[in-house]
Amino acid sequence: MPYTPEVDDYVQWKNSHTDIEGWVYFKDSEYITIEIGVRCKDEEDIANCPIHHKTHCLVVCYPQYWNELIYVKTRASKYDEKNS
């Protein structure tokens, strides 16, 4: 049975064009996003948008490529720091 990605799964996407790994951050029927990096914002950026304290780098993966994803593990939630 083919793997269907879910939010908070850690996946590897490997083919001849990509070598990406990270957490599935968002999913709908049209695409998923894979979080490949997070960094803290500086004080000026936080002052301009105080509800978000981090910048997330995301890669889009469309359903026709989900068969190229390798499931690694699942975390309890995106707030689960020990599995980040």
C-alpha positions in Angstrom: 0.0 0.0 0.0 1.5 3.4 -1.0 2.5 5.8 1.8 0.2 8.9 2.3 2.0 11.7 4.1 0.5 13.3 7.1 1.2 16.5 9.1 4.0 15.9 11.6 5.6 13.0 9.7 9.3 13.2 9.0 10.0 12.3 5.4 12.8 12.0 2.9 12.2 13.0 -0.7 14.8 11.4 -2.8 14.9 11.1 -6.6 17.2 12.2 -9.4 16.3 15.9 -8.9 15.9 16.2 -5.1 17.5 15.2 -1.9 15.3 16.8 0.8 14.2 15.8 4.2 12.0 17.4 6.9 8.7 17.6 8.6 5.4 17.6 6.8 4.1 21.0 7.9 0.9 21.3 5.9 -1.3 18.9 3.9 -4.4 19.2 1.7 -5.5 17.4 -1.5 -3.5 19.6 -3.8 0.0 19.5 -2.1 2.0 19.1 1.1 4.7 21.3 2.4 7.9 19.9 3.9 9.7 22.1 6.4 13.4 22.0 5.7 14.6 24.8 7.9 13.6 27.1 10.8 15.4 30.1 12.1 14.6 32.7 14.8 13.6 36.1 13.6 15.5 39.2 14.8 14.0 41.7 17.2 13.0 44.1 14.4 11.1 41.3 12.5 9.4 40.2 15.7 8.3 43.8 16.4 6.8 44.0 12.9 5.0 40.7 13.2 4.8 39.7 16.9 2.6 36.6 16.4 5.4 34.7 14.6 8.9 34.4 16.2 10.4 32.1 13.6 10.9 31.9 9.8 10.1 28.5 8.3 11.5 27.4 4.9 9.1 25.1 3.2 9.2 23.0 0.0 6.0 22.1 -1.9 5.4 18.5 -2.9 2.5 17.6 -5.2 0.6 14.3 -5.0 2.2 12.9 -8.1 5.5 12.8 -6.2 4.2 11.4 -2.9 5.3 7.9 -4.1 8.9 9.2 -3.9 8.6 10.1 -0.2 10.1 7.8 2.4 8.5 7.8 5.8 11.0 8.1 8.7 9.0 8.9 11.9 6.1 10.8 13.4 6.2 13.4 16.2 3.4 14.2 18.6 3.0 17.8 17.3 5.0 20.6 15.7 5.5 21.9 19.3 7.2 18.6 20.3 10.8 20.0 20.6 12.5 16.7 21.4 11.6 15.3 17.9 12.3 18.5 15.9 
